[in-house]
Amino acid sequence: MIPTYLAVPDQKTGKEYQFGRYPCLPNEVYEDKVFLLSTWSSGVAYNMCVNTAGQQTLLFVGLIFWNMKKSMGEAKWSKRTMSMHRMFFKTLILQVTIPLITVIGPLIMNIFLIYNSYYNQGANNISICLMATHGLVSSLAMIYLHKSYWVFILQILFPNWFTVEERKIFTLVNMHNEFT
């Protein structure tokens, strides 16, 4: 967002220019105090797409994949460990695709609308709502994809489903984690 921040326009001339580009804006927009971040609307959306895709996909997944490949080649692991390694990597990739879908998808829709100089407050609201689901979807995916998380949640929500021994192990593990 640094290029956008450094290019914040003069508010008076920027608003005149933007309001001239989008004559279909509702009257509330003209009457309210609005801070104009940029006159290059698509630039903000492009910037967010490139940064999110670049940081999430290329940087994180690329580095993790490279490090996992490197560590797999150096060590002799059992089949079970290799299987766990692959499963972890698959869940990691799935978790990284969540921001791509919940953030990049609405941004691409916004870029399309901006490119066609079409303003629609309803579409704007829907795209913001979809982006806001990122945290919820990521949390639910974390609970679903990693067995330890969903077992923990199930033990809290339905303690009667587990045997006394399973609850003792659960309590001992949690007590050990509190003291370390």
Secondary structure, 3 states (H helix, E strand, C coil): CHHHHHCCCCHHHHHHHHHHHCCCCCHHHHHCCCCCCCCCHHHHHHHHHHHHHHHHHHHHHHHHHHHHHHHHHHCCCCHHHHHHHHHHHHHHHHHHHHHHHHHHHHHHHHHHHHHCCCCCHHHHHHHHHHHHCHHHHHHHHHHHHCHHHHHHHHHHHCHHHCCHHHHHHHHHHHHHHHHC
